[in-house]
Amino acid sequence: MTNLILAAIAALIVGIVIGVVVSRSGQGATLRQRRAEQQIEELRSEYIRYQAQVNEHFMESAHLLRRFNDAYRDVNQHMARGANRLCNDEEWTEELAHETSRRRLEEVREDDGAEPPRDYAPKSDPKDSGTLAEDFGLKKKGDKTQQA
């Protein structure tokens, strides 16, 4: 009987040791899983904060651009009203429009820089035949040199 009691106590101790080892190994996996979930949650909250910052940036940019456009429109209207009020002389406005169009044409001419294609070939002496002449480069009877 003592052997039976000793065997039961030994089995109980072995069972407790096995239970402790199994529970600790399960806790390690659970602990790793909790850490991974915590990191995922931190990344998710950081992503949400980033999205909020991006939205705030674009909302503020849109607001500032709207204010800029309003200010530009106000300045443009102010200049137009001032021009209408101060420069109401029709001759002056016609002359200004004419001068502006002439200046634009001159700018176009200056910017062009290329001359139109010629429909003739230049020659050094007016008596010579040009490069487009039918007899250019042909020898004349009794002339041994070729015209250039």
Sequence and secondary structure as in RCSB ss.txt:
>XXXX:A:sequence
MTNLILAAIAALIVGIVIGVVVSRSGQGATLRQRRAEQQIEELRSEYIRYQAQVNEHFMESAHLLRRFNDAYRDV
NQHMARGANRLCNDEEWTEELAHETSRRRLEEVREDDGAEPPRDYAPKSDPKDSGTLAEDFGLKKKGDKTQQA
>XXXX:A:secstr
 HHHHHHHHHHHHHHHHHHHHHHHHHHHHHHHHHHHHHHHHHHHHHHHHHHHHHHHHHHHHHHHHHHHHHHHHHH
HHHHHHHHHHH   HHHHHHHHHHHHHHHHHHHHHHH      SS   SSTTS  TTSTTTT   TT  S   
